[in-house]
Amino acid sequence: MTDYTVSVVPLVLALAAVLAFPQDAHQRDAPQAASSILEIAKRSVPLRTGIGAAHHGVSTTVRQAQAFYDQGLAYIHSYVWLEAARSFNQALTLDPNLAVAHAQLSLAYTELNAPAAAKAALERANALAARAAGANDHDRRHIALREKQMAAEAAPADPAKLAAYRQALDAALKAFPKDDELWLLRGMAESPDPAERGQGSVAASIPFYDKALSLAPDGFAAHHYLSHAYENIGRLEAAIAQGAAYAALAPTIPHARHMRGHDLMRSGRMPDAIAEFQAADALESAYLAAEKIPAELDWHYQHNLDLLGQAYQYAGQMANAETVFKRSFTMTSSLVVQEFNKREWVVFLLARGRAAEALEAANVMAGHRSPLVSAAGHVQAGHVQLALGQYKAAADEGNAALRLIQGVEGGGLIAVPVQTFQAEFFLRTKQGEKTRPALEEAARKARLQSGPDNFMQVLFTLEAMARAARDVGDWDLAAWAARQMLEHDPNYAGSHYALALAAQHAGDARTAAAEFALAGKYWSAADADLAELKTIRQGR
């Protein structure tokens, strides 16, 4: 085995540099679909109900322009970027002098992966705001804030830019203390990510959102962002309550149902979470069909599919999971993180013992034009080769991944997967003194990641560690990995199943029986032919 160690020396030496890269979940691929998105963004749109109330008095005397501006704002607060852009463009059709609508368009266009259009929209906002008819002092303040926010977004590694944005928000709040939109923006700005839209809200964001809610008690936006904030700090019951309020106030918004699924999933209520993800999928599918919009242009549609597939996998409903993962894998996305998450299909296939299919899917990812996505494909191909006992090929895949990401911005996205691969390489190639520290560090780094996507991905990563340890006969490590799974999620049947297998091997029949029973209970809605259920029946 030691011959193959030489092949992974670059991997070992370069890993620290990779881990130092910042993670940029907002990074986008080449804007191939930007032109078609911009065409759709200029389509006329009606005023809609059921999307939640938002109101921000701006300097227009055209009543309908204000209504469409408010509708655009409501869509912004639910991450429905395309409909937000359509609504702001409709407001500008009715009042071409409404400068602040161009500033809001710059945000929507940024999220639609149209940076040139976003920059042009902000330039138009500033040009109009320089004229008395284009904006009042309040609107000019919001336009200036958007400019500072965009400057911080363009330089995420420069904390001074984010600090300047926060300071400008604080000054604006002194001038306009009853502006609930400013309080919402200030809450988002507590995140260290200047491109943050509320998903990464932190504990310090909560007082700002509470203030916004007190100023606009009928609005849904604060409930939405509070749900994210409470989820991120582990207060799941509070997150569920806020998510329920959001969903009730915005019943036609897919993300409102999706958000509830996030929190129900984390709290062990997976059947309820699946129902929410299914509801979001139905709402989104109906919207895309009615508006004749390709699913690939809606980031949220695919994101929801990914969590639905993982939820099915978690519940042992593998046939449903396969259908959903396949659907997602065949779509394209302009978001690098969305393409990166296609590795979930490879993880699923490998977990089900379908190595040839897993390798084929990993190779598709490895051929992606984004170096980060391509690197993720090589890492996943490396895991497959390890499972097949092809260690030289596995090392080659790992080193190919590292060559791709050296010096690439956003390399932190793949840092944990690379480290996990390295740890499994040590395990499979019997490099005893390196194995446990590497696995422990990989598990620790993985579990530091937050968010619903990461929560499920980490769980399945730990499960893969336990499986690899069992494959090589290292039952001490298999038991350790099972305990890691249980700490991460005690409601997952697979956590108890892994513990039962370790206990069974150790001759602890009582613990094995108890853990098999719990696994069977949590997989009560699983596919009848789930292989693990057969093992459970035999082990009781």
VEXDREN-2710 file (C-alpha; in Angstrom, 1 decimal):
% VEXDREN-2710
k/r/px/py/pz
1/MET/0.0/0.0/0.0
2/THR/2.8/2.4/0.7
3/ASP/3.6/2.9/-3.0
4/TYR/0.3/4.8/-3.3
5/THR/1.2/7.1/-0.4
6/VAL/3.7/8.9/-2.7
7/SER/0.9/9.7/-5.1
8/VAL/-1.0/11.7/-2.5
9/VAL/1.9/13.7/-1.2
10/PRO/0.7/16.8/-3.1
11/LEU/-2.7/16.3/-1.5
12/VAL/-1.3/16.2/2.0
13/LEU/1.0/19.2/1.4
14/ALA/-1.6/21.4/-0.2
15/LEU/-4.5/20.7/2.1
16/ALA/-3.7/23.5/4.6
17/ALA/-3.8/26.1/1.8
18/VAL/-7.1/24.8/0.5
19/LEU/-8.7/25.0/4.0
20/ALA/-7.6/28.7/4.2
21/PHE/-9.7/29.7/1.2
22/PRO/-13.0/31.4/2.0
23/GLN/-16.2/29.6/1.2
24/ASP/-18.3/31.5/-1.3
25/ALA/-21.7/30.0/-1.6
26/HIS/-22.8/32.8/-3.9
27/GLN/-20.1/32.2/-6.5
28/ARG/-21.6/31.9/-10.0
29/ASP/-20.6/30.1/-13.1
30/ALA/-20.3/31.7/-16.5
31/PRO/-23.6/33.7/-17.1
32/GLN/-24.7/31.7/-20.1
33/ALA/-28.4/32.1/-19.3
34/ALA/-28.2/35.8/-18.5
35/SER/-29.7/37.0/-21.7
36/SER/-32.7/34.7/-21.5
37/ILE/-33.2/35.6/-17.9
38/LEU/-33.1/39.3/-18.7
39/GLU/-35.7/38.9/-21.5
40/ILE/-38.0/37.2/-19.0
41/ALA/-37.3/39.8/-16.4
42/LYS/-38.8/42.4/-18.7
43/ARG/-42.1/40.6/-19.3
44/SER/-45.1/42.3/-17.9
45/VAL/-46.5/40.9/-14.7
46/PRO/-49.8/41.3/-12.9
47/LEU/-50.3/42.3/-9.3
48/ARG/-50.6/39.1/-7.3
49/THR/-52.0/38.0/-4.0
50/GLY/-50.8/35.3/-1.6
51/ILE/-47.1/36.4/-1.8
52/GLY/-47.1/38.3/1.5
53/ALA/-47.4/42.0/2.3
54/ALA/-44.6/44.4/1.9
55/HIS/-44.7/48.2/1.7
56/HIS/-42.0/50.8/1.5
57/GLY/-43.2/54.3/0.7
58/VAL/-41.0/55.7/-2.1
59/SER/-41.0/58.9/-4.1
60/THR/-43.6/58.1/-6.8
61/THR/-47.0/59.7/-7.2
62/VAL/-48.2/56.9/-9.5
63/ARG/-50.2/54.5/-7.3
64/GLN/-49.7/51.5/-9.5
65/ALA/-46.0/52.1/-9.6
66/GLN/-45.9/52.0/-5.8
67/ALA/-47.9/48.8/-5.8
68/PHE/-45.5/47.0/-8.2
69/TYR/-42.5/48.4/-6.3
70/ASP/-44.0/46.8/-3.1
71/GLN/-44.6/43.6/-5.0
72/GLY/-41.0/43.5/-6.1
73/LEU/-39.9/44.0/-2.6
74/ALA/-42.1/41.2/-1.4
75/TYR/-40.5/38.9/-3.9
76/ILE/-37.0/40.1/-2.9
77/HIS/-37.8/39.0/0.7
78/SER/-38.7/35.5/-0.5
79/TYR/-35.8/35.1/-2.9
80/VAL/-38.0/35.0/-6.0
81/TRP/-35.6/37.1/-7.9
82/LEU/-37.1/36.8/-11.4
83/GLU/-40.5/37.9/-10.3
84/ALA/-38.9/40.7/-8.3
85/ALA/-37.2/42.0/-11.4
86/ARG/-40.4/41.8/-13.4
87/SER/-42.2/43.8/-10.8
88/PHE/-39.6/46.5/-10.5
89/ASN/-39.5/46.8/-14.3
90/GLN/-43.3/47.1/-14.3
91/ALA/-43.0/49.9/-11.7
92/LEU/-40.5/51.7/-14.0
93/THR/-42.8/51.3/-17.0
94/LEU/-45.4/53.2/-15.0
95/ASP/-43.0/55.7/-13.5
96/PRO/-39.7/55.9/-15.4
97/ASN/-38.3/58.4/-12.9
98/LEU/-38.5/56.0/-9.9
99/ALA/-34.7/55.8/-9.3
100/VAL/-34.9/53.5/-6.3
101/ALA/-36.6/50.8/-8.4
102/HIS/-33.4/50.7/-10.5
103/ALA/-31.4/50.2/-7.2
104/GLN/-33.6/47.3/-6.3
105/LEU/-33.3/45.9/-9.8
106/SER/-29.5/45.8/-9.3
107/LEU/-30.0/43.4/-6.4
108/ALA/-32.4/41.2/-8.3
109/TYR/-30.1/41.1/-11.3
110/THR/-27.1/40.3/-9.1
111/GLU/-29.0/37.2/-7.9
112/LEU/-30.0/36.3/-11.4
113/ASN/-26.3/36.1/-12.4
114/ALA/-26.5/39.2/-14.6
115/PRO/-23.7/41.4/-13.1
116/ALA/-23.5/43.7/-16.1
117/ALA/-27.2/44.4/-15.9
118/ALA/-26.9/44.9/-12.1
119/LYS/-24.2/47.5/-12.5
120/ALA/-26.1/49.3/-15.3
121/ALA/-29.2/49.4/-13.1
122/LEU/-27.3/51.0/-10.2
123/GLU/-25.8/53.6/-12.6
124/ARG/-29.3/54.5/-13.8
125/ALA/-30.5/54.8/-10.2
126/ASN/-27.7/57.2/-9.5
127/ALA/-28.3/59.2/-12.6
128/LEU/-32.0/59.6/-11.9
129/ALA/-31.4/60.3/-8.2
130/ALA/-29.3/63.3/-9.2
131/ARG/-32.4/64.9/-10.6
132/ALA/-35.0/66.3/-8.2
133/ALA/-37.8/64.3/-9.9
134/GLY/-36.0/61.0/-9.5
135/ALA/-35.8/60.6/-5.8
136/ASN/-36.3/62.3/-2.4
137/ASP/-33.7/62.2/0.4
138/HIS/-35.1/58.8/1.7
139/ASP/-34.8/57.1/-1.7
140/ARG/-31.3/58.6/-2.3
141/ARG/-30.2/57.1/1.0
142/HIS/-31.4/53.7/-0.1
143/ILE/-29.6/54.0/-3.4
144/ALA/-26.4/55.0/-1.7
145/LEU/-26.7/52.0/0.6
146/ARG/-27.1/49.7/-2.3
147/GLU/-24.0/51.2/-3.8
148/LYS/-22.0/50.5/-0.6
149/GLN/-23.5/47.0/-0.4
150/MET/-22.4/46.2/-3.9
151/ALA/-18.9/47.5/-3.2
152/ALA/-18.7/45.1/-0.2
153/GLU/-20.1/42.3/-2.3
154/ALA/-17.3/42.9/-4.9
155/ALA/-14.6/42.7/-2.2
156/PRO/-15.7/40.0/0.2
157/ALA/-12.2/39.6/1.7
158/ASP/-12.1/43.3/2.6
159/PRO/-13.7/43.8/6.0
160/ALA/-13.4/47.6/5.6
161/LYS/-16.0/47.6/2.8
162/LEU/-18.5/45.7/5.0
163/ALA/-17.8/48.0/7.9
164/ALA/-18.5/51.0/5.7
165/TYR/-21.8/49.5/4.7
166/ARG/-22.8/48.8/8.3
167/GLN/-21.8/52.4/9.3
168/ALA/-23.9/53.8/6.4
169/LEU/-26.9/51.7/7.6
170/ASP/-26.5/52.9/11.2
171/ALA/-26.5/56.5/9.9
172/ALA/-29.6/55.9/7.8
173/LEU/-31.4/54.4/10.8
174/LYS/-30.7/57.6/12.8
175/ALA/-32.2/59.6/9.9
176/PHE/-35.2/57.2/9.3
177/PRO/-35.7/55.2/12.5
178/LYS/-39.2/54.0/11.4
179/ASP/-38.0/52.5/8.1
180/ASP/-38.5/48.8/8.6
181/GLU/-36.6/48.0/5.4
182/LEU/-33.5/49.6/6.9
183/TRP/-33.8/47.4/10.1
184/LEU/-34.1/44.3/7.9
185/LEU/-31.0/45.3/5.9
186/ARG/-29.1/46.0/9.1
187/GLY/-30.0/42.6/10.5
188/MET/-28.6/40.9/7.3
189/ALA/-25.5/43.0/7.5
190/GLU/-24.6/41.4/10.8
191/SER/-23.5/38.4/8.8
192/PRO/-19.8/38.3/7.8
193/ASP/-20.8/37.7/4.2
194/PRO/-21.6/41.0/2.4
195/ALA/-23.6/39.1/-0.2
196/GLU/-25.8/37.8/2.5
197/ARG/-29.6/37.9/1.8
198/GLY/-30.7/36.6/5.2
199/GLN/-30.0/32.9/4.9
200/GLY/-26.8/33.3/7.1
201/SER/-28.4/35.5/9.7
202/VAL/-26.7/35.3/13.1
203/ALA/-27.8/35.8/16.7
204/ALA/-26.9/39.5/16.5
205/SER/-29.3/39.8/13.6
206/ILE/-32.4/39.0/15.7
207/PRO/-32.9/42.3/17.5
208/PHE/-32.9/44.1/14.2
209/TYR/-35.5/41.8/12.8
210/ASP/-37.6/42.1/15.9
211/LYS/-37.5/45.9/15.5
212/ALA/-38.6/45.6/11.9
213/LEU/-41.5/43.3/12.9
214/SER/-42.6/45.8/15.5
215/LEU/-42.7/48.5/12.8
216/ALA/-44.5/46.3/10.3
217/PRO/-46.5/43.7/12.3
218/ASP/-48.4/42.5/9.2
219/GLY/-45.3/41.9/7.2
220/PHE/-43.8/38.5/6.6
221/ALA/-40.1/39.4/5.9
222/ALA/-39.0/39.6/9.5
223/HIS/-40.6/36.2/10.2
224/HIS/-38.7/34.8/7.2
225/TYR/-35.3/36.1/8.4
226/LEU/-35.9/35.3/12.0
227/SER/-36.6/31.7/10.9
228/HIS/-33.1/31.6/9.3
229/ALA/-31.5/33.2/12.3
230/TYR/-33.0/30.9/14.9
231/GLU/-32.2/27.9/12.7
232/ASN/-28.6/29.0/12.4
233/ILE/-28.1/29.2/16.2
234/GLY/-29.9/25.9/16.9
235/ARG/-33.2/27.3/18.3
236/LEU/-35.3/25.0/16.2
237/GLU/-38.6/25.4/17.9
238/ALA/-38.4/29.2/17.6
239/ALA/-37.4/28.7/13.9
240/ILE/-40.4/26.5/13.3
241/ALA/-42.7/29.0/14.8
242/GLN/-41.3/31.9/12.7
243/GLY/-41.5/29.7/9.6
244/ALA/-45.1/28.8/10.3
245/ALA/-45.9/32.6/10.5
246/TYR/-44.0/33.2/7.2
247/ALA/-45.9/30.4/5.4
248/ALA/-49.3/31.6/6.7
249/LEU/-48.6/35.1/5.5
250/ALA/-47.2/34.1/2.1
251/PRO/-49.1/30.9/1.1
252/THR/-48.2/30.9/-2.6
253/ILE/-44.5/31.3/-2.1
254/PRO/-42.6/28.0/-2.4
255/HIS/-39.7/29.1/-0.2
256/ALA/-42.1/29.7/2.7
257/ARG/-43.0/26.0/2.6
258/HIS/-39.4/25.0/2.0
259/MET/-38.3/27.0/5.0
260/ARG/-40.6/25.0/7.3
261/GLY/-39.2/21.9/5.8
262/HIS/-35.7/23.0/6.8
263/ASP/-36.6/23.3/10.4
264/LEU/-38.9/20.3/10.7
265/MET/-36.1/18.2/9.1
266/ARG/-33.6/19.4/11.7
267/SER/-36.0/18.7/14.6
268/GLY/-36.5/15.0/13.6
269/ARG/-40.0/15.5/12.0
270/MET/-38.9/14.1/8.7
271/PRO/-42.4/13.1/7.4
272/ASP/-43.6/16.6/8.0
273/ALA/-40.5/18.0/6.4
274/ILE/-41.0/15.9/3.3
275/ALA/-44.6/17.1/3.0
276/GLU/-43.3/20.7/3.1
277/PHE/-40.7/20.1/0.4
278/GLN/-43.4/18.4/-1.7
279/ALA/-45.7/21.3/-1.3
280/ALA/-42.9/23.7/-2.3
281/ASP/-42.2/21.5/-5.4
282/ALA/-45.9/21.6/-6.4
283/LEU/-46.1/25.4/-6.0
284/GLU/-42.9/25.9/-7.9
285/SER/-43.8/23.5/-10.7
286/ALA/-47.2/25.2/-11.2
287/TYR/-45.6/28.6/-11.3
288/LEU/-42.9/27.6/-13.9
289/ALA/-45.5/25.9/-16.1
290/ALA/-48.0/28.9/-15.9
291/GLU/-45.2/31.4/-16.7
292/LYS/-43.5/29.2/-19.2
293/ILE/-40.1/29.6/-17.4
294/PRO/-37.5/26.9/-17.8
295/ALA/-36.8/25.2/-14.5
296/GLU/-33.1/25.7/-14.9
297/LEU/-33.6/29.4/-14.5
298/ASP/-35.1/29.1/-11.0
299/TRP/-32.4/28.4/-8.5
300/HIS/-34.8/27.6/-5.8
301/TYR/-36.6/24.8/-7.7
302/GLN/-33.4/22.7/-7.9
303/HIS/-32.4/23.6/-4.3
304/ASN/-35.7/22.3/-3.0
305/LEU/-35.4/19.2/-5.1
306/ASP/-32.0/18.5/-3.5
307/LEU/-33.4/18.7/0.0
308/LEU/-36.4/16.6/-0.9
309/GLY/-34.1/13.9/-2.3
310/GLN/-32.0/14.0/0.8
311/ALA/-35.1/13.8/3.0
312/TYR/-36.3/10.7/1.1
313/GLN/-32.9/9.1/1.5
314/TYR/-33.0/9.9/5.2
315/ALA/-36.4/8.3/5.5
316/GLY/-35.2/5.1/3.7
317/GLN/-37.5/5.9/0.7
318/MET/-34.8/5.2/-1.8
319/ALA/-37.0/4.8/-4.9
320/ASN/-38.4/8.3/-4.3
321/ALA/-34.9/9.7/-3.6
322/GLU/-33.5/8.3/-6.8
323/THR/-36.2/9.8/-8.9
324/VAL/-35.7/13.3/-7.3
325/PHE/-31.8/13.1/-7.4
326/LYS/-31.9/12.1/-11.1
327/ARG/-34.2/15.0/-11.9
328/SER/-31.9/17.5/-10.2
329/PHE/-28.7/16.0/-11.6
330/THR/-29.8/16.4/-15.2
331/MET/-30.6/20.1/-14.7
332/THR/-28.1/22.9/-15.2
333/SER/-27.6/25.9/-13.0
334/SER/-25.6/29.1/-13.1
335/LEU/-24.9/28.8/-9.4
336/VAL/-21.6/27.0/-8.7
337/VAL/-22.9/25.8/-5.3
338/GLN/-25.9/24.2/-7.0
339/GLU/-23.7/22.4/-9.5
340/PHE/-21.4/21.4/-6.6
341/ASN/-24.3/19.9/-4.7
342/LYS/-24.9/17.4/-7.6
343/ARG/-22.4/15.3/-5.7
344/GLU/-25.3/14.3/-3.6
345/TRP/-26.4/11.9/-6.4
346/VAL/-22.9/10.3/-6.4
347/VAL/-23.0/9.9/-2.6
348/PHE/-26.4/8.3/-2.8
349/LEU/-25.4/5.8/-5.5
350/LEU/-22.2/4.8/-3.6
351/ALA/-24.2/4.4/-0.4
352/ARG/-26.5/2.0/-2.2
353/GLY/-23.6/-0.1/-3.6
354/ARG/-23.9/1.1/-7.1
355/ALA/-20.3/2.0/-7.7
356/ALA/-20.3/1.9/-11.5
357/GLU/-23.1/4.4/-11.8
358/ALA/-21.6/6.5/-9.1
359/LEU/-18.3/6.7/-11.0
360/GLU/-20.2/7.6/-14.2
361/ALA/-22.0/10.5/-12.4
362/ALA/-18.7/11.6/-10.8
363/ASN/-17.0/11.8/-14.1
364/VAL/-19.8/13.9/-15.5
365/MET/-19.1/16.4/-12.7
366/ALA/-15.4/16.1/-13.3
367/GLY/-16.0/17.4/-16.8
368/HIS/-17.7/20.6/-15.7
369/ARG/-16.2/23.9/-16.8
370/SER/-16.1/25.3/-13.3
371/PRO/-12.9/24.2/-11.5
372/LEU/-14.7/23.8/-8.2
373/VAL/-17.4/21.6/-9.6
374/SER/-14.8/19.6/-11.6
375/ALA/-12.7/19.2/-8.5
376/ALA/-15.8/18.0/-6.6
377/GLY/-16.3/15.4/-9.3
378/HIS/-12.7/14.2/-9.0
379/VAL/-13.1/13.9/-5.2
380/GLN/-16.3/11.9/-5.6
381/ALA/-14.6/9.7/-8.2
382/GLY/-11.8/9.2/-5.7
383/HIS/-14.3/7.9/-3.1
384/VAL/-15.7/5.4/-5.6
385/GLN/-12.2/4.2/-6.6
386/LEU/-11.4/3.7/-2.9
387/ALA/-14.5/1.6/-2.4
388/LEU/-13.4/-0.4/-5.4
389/GLY/-9.9/-0.9/-4.0
390/GLN/-8.3/1.0/-6.8
391/TYR/-6.0/3.1/-4.7
392/LYS/-3.7/4.5/-7.3
393/ALA/-6.7/5.7/-9.3
394/ALA/-8.1/7.2/-6.2
395/ALA/-4.9/9.1/-5.4
396/ASP/-4.8/10.4/-9.0
397/GLU/-8.4/11.7/-8.6
398/GLY/-7.5/13.5/-5.4
399/ASN/-4.5/15.1/-6.8
400/ALA/-6.4/16.1/-9.9
401/ALA/-8.9/17.9/-7.6
402/LEU/-6.1/19.8/-5.9
403/ARG/-4.5/20.9/-9.1
404/LEU/-7.8/22.4/-10.2
405/ILE/-8.5/24.4/-7.0
406/GLN/-5.1/25.8/-6.2
407/GLY/-5.5/29.6/-6.1
408/VAL/-9.2/29.4/-7.1
409/GLU/-11.4/31.8/-5.2
410/GLY/-14.1/29.9/-3.2
411/GLY/-11.9/26.9/-2.7
412/GLY/-13.2/26.6/0.8
413/LEU/-16.3/25.1/-0.7
414/ILE/-14.4/21.9/-1.3
415/ALA/-12.1/21.9/1.7
416/VAL/-14.0/19.5/3.8
417/PRO/-14.7/17.0/1.0
418/VAL/-11.0/17.0/0.2
419/GLN/-10.1/16.4/3.8
420/THR/-12.7/13.7/4.1
421/PHE/-11.3/12.0/1.0
422/GLN/-7.8/12.1/2.4
423/ALA/-8.9/10.6/5.7
424/GLU/-10.6/7.7/3.8
425/PHE/-7.5/7.2/1.7
426/PHE/-5.5/6.7/4.9
427/LEU/-8.1/4.3/6.2
428/ARG/-8.4/2.2/3.1
429/THR/-4.7/2.0/2.6
430/LYS/-4.0/1.0/6.2
431/GLN/-1.9/4.0/7.2
432/GLY/-2.8/3.4/10.8
433/GLU/-1.1/6.2/12.7
434/LYS/-2.5/8.8/10.3
435/THR/-6.0/7.5/10.0
436/ARG/-7.8/8.3/13.2
437/PRO/-6.5/11.9/13.6
438/ALA/-7.4/12.6/9.9
439/LEU/-10.9/11.1/10.3
440/GLU/-11.5/13.0/13.6
441/GLU/-10.4/16.3/12.1
442/ALA/-12.5/15.8/9.0
443/ALA/-15.5/15.0/11.1
444/ARG/-14.9/18.0/13.3
445/LYS/-14.5/20.4/10.4
446/ALA/-17.6/18.9/8.7
447/ARG/-19.8/19.3/11.8
448/LEU/-18.7/23.0/12.1
449/GLN/-20.6/23.7/8.9
450/SER/-24.1/25.1/9.3
451/GLY/-27.3/25.3/7.2
452/PRO/-29.8/22.6/6.1
453/ASP/-27.8/21.5/3.1
454/ASN/-24.7/21.0/5.2
455/PHE/-26.6/19.3/8.0
456/MET/-27.7/16.5/5.7
457/GLN/-24.4/16.3/3.7
458/VAL/-22.5/16.0/7.0
459/LEU/-24.8/13.2/8.2
460/PHE/-24.2/11.2/5.0
461/THR/-20.5/12.0/5.2
462/LEU/-20.3/10.5/8.7
463/GLU/-22.3/7.5/7.5
464/ALA/-19.8/7.0/4.7
465/MET/-17.0/7.0/7.2
466/ALA/-18.7/4.4/9.3
467/ARG/-19.3/2.3/6.2
468/ALA/-15.7/2.6/5.1
469/ALA/-14.4/1.6/8.5
470/ARG/-16.6/-1.5/8.5
471/ASP/-15.4/-2.4/5.0
472/VAL/-11.8/-2.5/6.1
473/GLY/-12.6/-4.3/9.4
474/ASP/-11.7/-1.3/11.7
475/TRP/-14.7/-1.7/14.1
476/ASP/-13.3/0.7/16.7
477/LEU/-13.5/3.4/14.1
478/ALA/-16.8/2.2/12.8
479/ALA/-18.2/2.5/16.4
480/TRP/-16.6/6.0/16.7
481/ALA/-18.2/7.1/13.4
482/ALA/-21.6/5.7/14.5
483/ARG/-21.4/7.8/17.7
484/GLN/-20.5/10.9/15.6
485/MET/-23.7/10.2/13.6
486/LEU/-25.7/9.9/16.8
487/GLU/-24.4/13.1/18.2
488/HIS/-25.1/14.9/14.9
489/ASP/-28.6/13.5/14.5
490/PRO/-30.1/11.1/17.1
491/ASN/-33.3/10.9/15.0
492/TYR/-31.7/9.3/12.0
493/ALA/-32.4/5.6/11.6
494/GLY/-29.0/5.2/10.0
495/SER/-27.2/6.4/13.2
496/HIS/-28.8/3.6/15.2
497/TYR/-28.2/1.1/12.4
498/ALA/-24.5/1.9/12.4
499/LEU/-24.3/1.6/16.2
500/ALA/-26.2/-1.7/16.1
501/LEU/-23.7/-3.2/13.6
502/ALA/-20.8/-2.1/15.7
503/ALA/-22.4/-3.5/18.9
504/GLN/-23.2/-6.7/17.1
505/HIS/-19.6/-7.2/16.0
506/ALA/-18.4/-6.5/19.6
507/GLY/-20.7/-9.2/20.9
508/ASP/-23.0/-6.8/22.7
509/ALA/-26.3/-8.4/21.8
510/ARG/-28.4/-6.3/24.1
511/THR/-27.2/-3.0/22.6
512/ALA/-27.4/-4.3/19.1
513/ALA/-31.0/-5.4/19.6
514/ALA/-32.0/-2.1/21.1
515/GLU/-30.3/-0.1/18.4
516/PHE/-31.7/-2.2/15.6
517/ALA/-35.2/-1.7/17.1
518/LEU/-34.7/2.1/17.1
519/ALA/-33.5/2.0/13.5
520/GLY/-36.6/0.0/12.5
521/LYS/-38.8/2.5/14.3
522/TYR/-37.2/5.5/12.5
523/TRP/-37.4/3.7/9.2
524/SER/-41.0/2.8/9.6
525/ALA/-42.0/4.6/6.4
526/ALA/-39.0/3.2/4.4
527/ASP/-39.3/1.2/1.3
528/ALA/-40.3/-2.4/2.1
529/ASP/-37.3/-3.8/0.2
530/LEU/-34.8/-1.6/1.9
531/ALA/-31.7/-3.8/2.5
532/GLU/-31.1/-2.4/5.9
533/LEU/-34.5/-3.6/7.1
534/LYS/-33.6/-7.2/6.2
535/THR/-30.4/-6.9/8.3
536/ILE/-32.5/-5.4/11.2
537/ARG/-34.9/-8.3/11.1
538/GLN/-32.0/-10.8/11.2
539/GLY/-30.2/-8.9/14.0
540/ARG/-33.1/-8.8/16.5
END
